[in-house]
Amino acid sequence: MAIARQTGAEVRRIARGYRETSFAGEVAAAADLFAAAGIGCRTDVADVPNSLRKDLTAELHTWVNEVLSGRTGGACAIELTATDQVVRLTMSQGTHLRQLHFPVEDRGFTHSD
C-alpha cells in the first residue's frame, strides 16, 4: 500500500508540472525560433478549438522545420482565423505558402501548398 501511495504522489507531482501549450503558445515559440534565426515573423492567431490544437500544432511544426531548413530568407507570417464552421491556418514566407482549412465539426482538413 505504501508503494501505491508513493507512486500516486509521484504521478501527481509530474502531472502538476505538465502543462499543455496552447496553439498561441506554439506560434509564439515558432516566432522566437525564427527571431533567433534572423527571420522576422508576423503572427495573428485567433482562439482555436481544443479538438484541432494537435492537428494545427503538427502542421505548424512541419512548416517551421521546412522554413528553417530551407533558409530562403525573408519575413514570414502565421495567421489563424476561425468561424463557426472552419478554422483557417495560413503560413507564408516569400513564395512558400501553406493554407489549411479545418472544418470544425469533422476534424478533417484540406491542404494547399
Sequence and secondary structure as in RCSB ss.txt:
>XXXX:A:sequence
MAIARQTGAEVRRIARGYRETSFAGEVAAAADLFAAAGIGCRTDVADVPNSLRKDLTAELHTWVNEVLSGRTGGA
CAIELTATDQVVRLTMSQGTHLRQLHFPVEDRGFTHSD
>XXXX:A:secstr
 HHHHHHHHHHHHHHHH     HHHHHHHHHHHHHHTT  EEEEE    HHHHHHHHHHHHHHHHHHHHH   S 
EEEEEEE SSEEEEEEEETTEEEEEEEETTT   EEE 
